[in-house]
């Protein structure tokens, strides 16, 4: 069997030096912009080196310079200010003692979450172009042939940065799609693959829309995909990855909408590569959805199941990784499968359940298991 390539969702642990710089900027403290840029360049280079060393075929910059995968947009686009109400996921609300334990232990990320209070417009692609330059330079130095860069989807921005300006949620989504279009096109024009992070297609069901039925939520999720597809109108689908998840946190997850309910919506996105969770205990069984609905998977789709969990410090055995990979190669063939992670290892700056050294050990197990899957 052809060797299955290894990749991951995107974010990786940041060093304390990076975190200190990011939060200095986040809190409006004085810092040296030149030292900031040099820190990010150096750390991206190291992050890529470690991915290559672990055996990852398609690498990222680890989202090193970003405060988070969604709220970074407040720094690159106009129209955001103030603060949004924090809303705990519905599953954690069902277990208040555990929710308190998580909060008391510092398990809640600390970062600004402003609202949309004005017209959303790009401030220019300067920060993005710096990120791109850092990643491409690191790839060249360490021999990585293929890379991807993450970007927030219109839907996930609307989830974390609530609208108080546009007359309707639909109008806000449209404005976000129009604004983000140039970011998506810039990434692809630079020769990188574009990854759209879309937890809004699953996580938002039990965060923002917990009062709706599954059917009502799916209609909203489809609106999110339509907005995303609009923004991708001039981007080739074969350069696009989409990631769906139910929240990258250790918790009961008893309120997660089943994959079966959002499957059709996910497949409708203009993206060749589909990244999703299949390792954690709540979604590990859902590989059967892809088996049972094989005829509904478009022939141009490449499945990228998560074969390592990102909320536990267990390092998966490569044999288990290979077993998880084979479940999908048996469905669509090895040419249409890559091995991935359930989610990112550093979703928010300074926050992550997995020890940084263990995160790279898990990536190495991912890559080794992907190779074993061909045996």
C-alpha positions in Angstrom: 0.0 0.0 0.0 1.2 3.5 -0.8 2.6 5.4 2.2 0.1 7.7 3.9 1.4 11.2 4.5 1.4 12.7 8.0 0.2 16.2 9.0 -1.6 17.8 11.9 -4.2 20.5 12.6 -1.9 23.4 12.9 -1.2 25.0 16.3 1.8 23.7 18.3 3.1 24.6 21.8 4.7 28.1 22.0 7.8 28.8 24.1 7.5 31.1 27.1 9.4 33.8 25.2 6.8 33.8 22.5 3.9 33.8 25.0 5.4 36.8 26.9 5.7 38.8 23.7 2.2 37.9 22.6 0.6 38.9 25.9 2.7 42.1 26.1 1.1 43.1 22.8 -2.3 41.7 23.9 -2.3 43.9 27.1 -1.0 47.0 25.4 2.4 46.9 27.2 5.6 48.3 25.9 7.7 45.9 23.8 10.3 46.0 21.1 8.7 45.3 17.8 12.0 44.3 16.2 12.7 41.8 19.0 9.1 40.5 18.7 9.6 39.8 15.0 13.0 38.1 15.6 11.5 36.0 18.3 8.7 34.8 16.0 11.1 34.1 13.1 13.4 32.1 15.4 10.7 30.1 17.0 8.9 29.3 13.7 12.2 28.0 12.4 12.5 25.7 15.5 8.9 24.6 15.3 9.3 23.5 11.6 12.6 21.8 12.5 10.9 19.7 15.1 8.0 18.8 12.8 10.4 17.6 10.2 12.4 15.7 12.8 9.2 14.0 13.9 8.5 12.9 10.4 5.6 15.2 9.6 5.2 15.6 5.8 3.0 18.7 5.6 4.1 21.3 8.2 2.8 24.6 9.6 4.2 27.5 11.5 2.5 26.3 14.6 0.4 29.5 14.6 3.3 30.9 16.6 2.5 34.6 16.3 -1.2 34.3 17.0 -3.0 34.8 20.3 -5.5 32.2 19.2 -6.7 30.5 16.1 -9.9 32.7 15.9 -9.4 36.0 17.9 -6.2 37.0 16.1 -8.5 38.7 13.6 -9.1 41.5 16.0 -5.5 42.6 15.4 -5.7 42.4 11.6 -9.1 43.8 10.9 -11.1 46.9 11.9 -14.5 46.8 13.7 -13.6 45.0 16.9 -13.7 46.4 20.4 -15.0 46.0 23.9 -15.5 42.5 25.2 -17.8 39.6 24.5 -19.6 37.5 27.2 -17.9 34.2 28.0 -20.2 31.2 27.6 -19.1 27.9 28.9 -19.9 24.8 26.7 -23.2 23.1 27.6 -21.5 19.9 28.7 -19.4 21.6 31.3 -22.5 23.4 32.6 -24.0 20.0 33.3 -21.1 19.3 35.7 -20.6 22.5 37.6 -18.1 21.0 40.0 -15.9 20.0 37.2 -16.3 23.4 35.5 -15.2 25.1 38.7 -12.2 22.8 38.9 -11.2 23.7 35.4 -11.6 27.4 36.0 -9.8 27.3 39.4 -6.8 25.3 37.9 -6.3 28.0 35.2 -7.7 25.8 32.5 -9.6 28.6 31.0 -7.6 30.6 28.4 -7.1 34.3 29.2 -7.3 36.5 26.2 -9.3 39.4 24.9 -12.5 38.5 23.1 -13.9 41.8 21.7 -17.2 42.3 20.0 -17.9 43.5 16.4 -18.7 47.1 16.9 -18.1 48.5 13.5 -17.4 47.7 9.8 -15.0 44.8 9.4 -12.2 45.7 7.0 -8.7 44.4 6.5 -5.8 46.5 8.0 -3.6 45.1 5.2 -1.8 41.8 4.9 1.4 42.8 6.6 1.3 40.5 9.6 0.1 37.6 7.4 3.0 38.2 5.0 5.5 38.1 7.8 4.0 34.8 9.0 4.2 33.4 5.5 7.9 34.6 5.1 8.8 33.0 8.4 7.2 29.7 7.5 8.7 29.5 4.0 12.2 30.4 5.2 11.9 27.7 7.9 10.7 25.1 5.4 13.6 26.0 3.1 16.1 25.7 5.9 14.9 22.3 7.1 13.9 20.7 3.9 10.1 20.7 4.3 8.6 20.5 0.8 5.0 21.3 1.7 3.4 23.6 4.2 0.0 25.0 5.3 -1.2 28.0 7.1 -4.2 28.3 9.3 -6.9 31.0 8.9 -10.1 31.6 10.8 -13.4 30.8 9.0 -16.2 33.5 8.9 -18.2 31.1 11.1 -15.7 30.7 13.9 -15.1 34.4 14.0 -18.8 35.0 14.5 -18.7 32.4 17.3 -16.0 34.0 19.4 -16.4 37.7 18.4 -20.1 38.4 18.8 -21.9 40.8 16.5 -23.4 44.1 17.8 -23.0 46.1 14.6 -24.5 44.4 11.7 -28.3 44.1 11.5 -28.4 40.3 11.3 -26.1 37.4 12.0 -26.3 36.6 8.3 -25.1 40.1 7.4 -22.2 39.7 9.8 -21.2 36.4 8.2 -21.3 38.0 4.7 -19.1 40.9 5.9 -16.6 38.5 7.4 -16.5 36.4 4.3 -15.9 39.5 2.2 -13.1 40.7 4.5 -11.4 37.3 4.9 -11.3 36.6 1.2 -8.0 38.4 0.6 -6.3 36.6 3.5 -7.3 33.2 2.1 -6.1 34.1 -1.4 -2.8 35.6 -0.1 -1.9 32.3 1.6 -2.5 30.2 -1.5 -0.8 32.7 -3.8 2.3 32.2 -1.6 2.5 28.5 -2.4 1.1 27.3 0.8 -2.1 25.2 1.5 -4.8 27.0 3.3 -6.5 25.5 6.3 -9.8 26.9 7.5 -10.5 26.2 11.2 -14.3 25.6 11.5 -15.2 24.4 15.0 -18.3 26.5 14.5 -19.7 23.6 12.5 -19.8 21.4 15.6 -18.5 23.2 18.8 -20.9 26.1 18.4 -23.9 23.7 18.7 -23.3 23.3 22.4 -21.8 26.8 23.0 -23.9 29.4 21.1 -26.9 27.4 19.8 -27.6 25.0 22.7 -31.3 26.0 22.7 -31.9 24.9 19.1 -32.6 21.4 17.8 -30.0 19.6 15.8 -31.9 20.2 12.6 -32.2 23.9 13.3 -28.5 24.1 14.1 -27.6 22.2 10.9 -29.4 25.0 8.9 -27.1 27.6 10.6 -24.0 25.5 10.0 -24.9 25.3 6.3 -25.1 29.1 6.2 -21.6 29.2 7.7 -20.4 26.9 4.9 -22.1 29.0 2.3 -20.3 32.1 3.6 -17.0 30.2 3.6 -17.5 29.0 0.1 -18.2 32.5 -1.0 -14.9 33.7 0.4 -13.2 30.8 -1.4 -14.7 31.6 -4.8 -11.3 32.3 -6.3 -9.2 29.7 -4.4 -8.7 26.2 -5.9 -10.4 23.5 -3.8 -7.3 21.3 -4.0 -5.3 23.9 -2.0 -7.8 24.0 0.8 -8.1 22.1 4.1 -11.1 22.3 6.5 -11.0 21.3 10.2 -14.1 20.6 12.2 -14.1 19.8 16.0 -16.2 19.8 19.1 -13.9 21.7 21.3 -10.2 21.0 22.2 -10.7 20.4 25.9 -10.9 17.5 28.3 -14.5 17.3 29.3 -17.6 15.1 29.2 -18.6 16.2 25.7 -22.0 14.6 26.2 -23.6 17.5 24.3 -21.6 17.1 21.1 -23.7 16.9 18.0 -23.0 13.6 16.2 -20.8 13.6 13.1 -23.7 11.9 11.3 -25.8 15.1 11.7 -23.1 17.5 10.2 -21.6 15.1 7.7 -23.4 16.4 4.7 -22.7 20.0 5.6 -19.0 19.2 6.1 -18.8 17.6 2.7 -20.3 20.6 1.1 -17.3 22.9 1.9 -15.0 23.9 -1.0 -12.0 22.0 0.4 -10.3 18.9 -0.8 -8.8 17.9 2.6 -11.2 17.2 5.5 -9.7 17.1 9.0 -11.8 15.7 11.9 -11.6 14.0 15.3 -11.5 10.2 15.6 -9.2 9.6 18.5 -10.9 10.9 21.6 -13.3 8.7 23.5 -16.4 10.7 22.4 -15.8 10.5 18.6 -13.5 7.5 18.2 -16.4 5.4 17.0 -17.5 7.7 14.2 -15.2 6.3 11.6 -18.1 4.1 10.9 -20.1 7.1 9.6 -17.5 7.4 6.8 -17.8 3.7 6.1 -21.6 3.7 6.0 -21.8 6.9 4.0 -19.0 6.3 1.6 -21.2 7.0 -1.4 -21.7 10.5 -0.1 -18.0 11.4 0.1 -17.1 13.3 -3.1 -14.4 11.5 -5.0 -12.1 14.5 -4.8 -12.1 14.6 -1.0 -9.1 13.5 1.0 -9.9 12.4 4.5 -7.5 13.5 7.3 -8.7 11.7 10.5 -7.2 12.6 13.8 -5.2 9.6 14.8 -3.7 11.1 18.0 -5.7 12.9 20.7 -4.7 16.5 21.7 -6.2 16.6 25.2 -4.2 13.8 26.9 -0.5 13.2 27.6 -0.8 9.5 26.6 1.5 8.9 23.6 -0.4 6.7 21.3 1.3 3.5 20.2 2.3 3.6 16.5 0.4 0.3 16.0 -2.8 1.9 17.2 -2.2 4.9 15.0 -1.7 2.5 12.0 -5.0 0.8 12.9 -6.8 4.0 13.0 -5.3 5.0 9.6 -6.3 1.7 8.0 -9.9 2.2 8.9 -10.0 5.0 6.4 -7.7 3.6 3.8 -10.0 0.6 3.7 -12.9 3.0 2.9 -11.4 5.4 0.3 -8.0 4.0 -0.4 -4.5 5.2 0.6 -4.4 8.0 -2.0 -7.3 9.7 -0.3 -6.1 9.5 3.3 -3.6 11.5 5.4 -2.9 11.0 9.1 -3.7 14.0 11.3 -4.3 15.1 14.9 -7.7 15.6 16.5 -7.0 19.3 17.0 -4.1 21.7 17.7 -1.7 21.3 20.6 -1.5 25.1 21.2 -5.0 26.4 20.4 -4.4 29.5 22.6 -1.1 31.1 23.5 0.1 29.9 26.8 -2.6 27.2 27.0 -2.5 23.6 26.2 -3.2 20.3 28.0 -0.3 18.4 26.5 3.3 19.0 27.6 5.3 20.5 24.7 7.8 17.6 24.6 5.0 15.1 24.7 3.2 16.9 21.9 6.2 16.3 19.6 6.4 12.7 20.8 2.8 12.3 19.7 3.6 13.8 16.3 6.4 11.3 16.0 4.0 8.4 16.9 1.6 9.8 14.3 4.2 9.8 11.6 5.5 6.3 12.5 2.0 4.9 12.6 1.2 6.4 9.2 4.2 4.6 7.8 3.2 1.3 9.4 -0.3 1.6 7.9 1.2 0.8 4.5 2.8 -2.4 5.8 
